[in-house]
Amino acid sequence: MASIDQLKASDGSGNASLATVQSVRSPGATTIIVNTVSGINTNFIGSMGTPHTFTDPVTSETITVISEATNVDFKGHVDGSDLIIDTIATGQTDLGSEVGDIVIIKPTTQWSDELAEVLEVSLNDDGTLKDNTATTNTIPDDAVDNTKIDWSSLSLNMKAASNPSTFTIANGSNNLAGAGIKVNFTVAEACKALVTVSLGVSSTTDFEYQPQIRLGGTVIKSFAPVASLSAGRAHVRGFSWVVSLVAGANEISAGVSLASSTSAGIAASGGNISAIVLGEVTA
C-alpha cells in the first residue's frame, strides 16, 4: 500500500545523505550496512547500485549517479545505523550489494507511481475531489456556513397536511390517513422525525378523545387527557413526538381514539399533521 510518509526525500533535517555500502550483501538479504543514515527518513523509497562518477563538462563539478545497468529501486526503512529493504520495485531484480555501492534517496519511477497511487485515493484524474472524500469527521467545526448549504435540498424533509373536507368519526380508535391527515417520506436509511398532530373535534354530546400519531397505521403515541369535553363546539388538542422511521417508505398519519360520542366530526382543515425528518429524504 502506498504511504505518504514513504514519499519524503529526507527526515526534515536536511538532504538525505548518499549512503555507501560497507559490507557485501547477497541478493535477497534485507540488511544494507552503510556508512551513514543521516537525513534519511525512517521510511523511504531509494535506489541502490554501482556508483558512476563523472565530471560535468559545463560546470566542471563532480557528479555521482548509479549506473543504469545495476540500478535497483526499493522501499525500505532505517533500523539504527542500517538500511532495511522492505520490497524491491515491481519488475526489478535484487542484484545484491558490493562494498562501495551506494544508496540514493531521490525520486524514482516507483516514487512517482506511489505518489499517483496516494493521490488517486481522494482525487479524480483532473485533480478535483472524488465524491464522498470529505466525510463528516474530516470537516472542521464551523467550516460550513449558511452560504455553503443548499437549503432547497431540505424541502423534502418538511411536510404538512390537513383534511380537505369535513368528516365524521366513530367511537373507538381511528386512523385518519384516509381523511388526508397524513404525510409520506421515503428515506435513505433509518432516522428520526419530529411529528406534530392537532385535531379539532366537535360532538353533539359530551365526549372524550385522544389524538394519536401513527406510523404505517400503527399507533406510536397517544395524547391522553382525562377531562370530559362538552358538546356543541370544537375542542382542539395536539401534541408532538419523535418517531423512528425505517429505511424506505414511511406513512405518518394522525389518529384519534373517541369515546362517549353519538355524533362527532372534524371540520375541513380541522385536522393537521406536520413532520420534520432528520435524515436523507428521497421522496
Rosetta blueprint (number, residue, H / E / L):
1 M L
2 A L
3 S L
4 I L
5 D H
6 Q H
7 L H
8 K L
9 A L
10 S L
11 D L
12 G L
13 S L
14 G L
15 N L
16 A L
17 S L
18 L L
19 A E
20 T E
21 V E
22 Q L
23 S L
24 V L
25 R E
26 S L
27 P L
28 G L
29 A L
30 T L
31 T E
32 I E
33 I E
34 V E
35 N L
36 T L
37 V L
38 S L
39 G L
40 I L
41 N L
42 T L
43 N E
44 F E
45 I E
46 G E
47 S E
48 M E
49 G E
50 T L
51 P E
52 H E
53 T E
54 F E
55 T E
56 D L
57 P L
58 V L
59 T L
60 S L
61 E L
62 T E
63 I E
64 T E
65 V E
66 I E
67 S L
68 E L
69 A L
70 T L
71 N L
72 V E
73 D E
74 F E
75 K E
76 G E
77 H E
78 V E
79 D E
80 G L
81 S L
82 D E
83 L E
84 I E
85 I E
86 D E
87 T E
88 I E
89 A L
90 T L
91 G L
92 Q L
93 T L
94 D L
95 L L
96 G L
97 S E
98 E L
99 V L
100 G L
101 D L
102 I E
103 V E
104 I E
105 I L
106 K L
107 P L
108 T L
109 T H
110 Q H
111 W H
112 S H
113 D H
114 E H
115 L H
116 A H
117 E H
118 V H
119 L H
120 E H
121 V L
122 S L
123 L E
124 N L
125 D L
126 D L
127 G L
128 T L
129 L E
130 K L
131 D L
132 N L
133 T L
134 A L
135 T L
136 T H
137 N H
138 T H
139 I L
140 P L
141 D L
142 D L
143 A L
144 V L
145 D L
146 N H
147 T H
148 K H
149 I L
150 D L
151 W H
152 S H
153 S H
154 L H
155 S H
156 L H
157 N H
158 M E
159 K E
160 A E
161 A E
162 S E
163 N L
164 P L
165 S L
166 T L
167 F E
168 T E
169 I E
170 A L
171 N L
172 G E
173 S E
174 N E
175 N E
176 L H
177 A H
178 G H
179 A H
180 G L
181 I L
182 K E
183 V E
184 N E
185 F E
186 T E
187 V E
188 A L
189 E L
190 A L
191 C E
192 K E
193 A E
194 L E
195 V E
196 T E
197 V E
198 S E
199 L E
200 G E
201 V E
202 S E
203 S E
204 T L
205 T L
206 D L
207 F E
208 E E
209 Y E
210 Q E
211 P E
212 Q E
213 I E
214 R E
215 L E
216 G L
217 G L
218 T E
219 V E
220 I E
221 K E
222 S E
223 F L
224 A L
225 P L
226 V L
227 A L
228 S L
229 L E
230 S L
231 A L
232 G L
233 R L
234 A L
235 H E
236 V E
237 R E
238 G E
239 F E
240 S E
241 W E
242 V E
243 V E
244 S E
245 L E
246 V L
247 A L
248 G E
249 A E
250 N E
251 E E
252 I E
253 S E
254 A E
255 G E
256 V E
257 S E
258 L E
259 A E
260 S L
261 S L
262 T L
263 S L
264 A E
265 G E
266 I E
267 A E
268 A E
269 S E
270 G E
271 G E
272 N E
273 I E
274 S E
275 A E
276 I E
277 V E
278 L E
279 G L
280 E L
281 V E
282 T L
283 A L
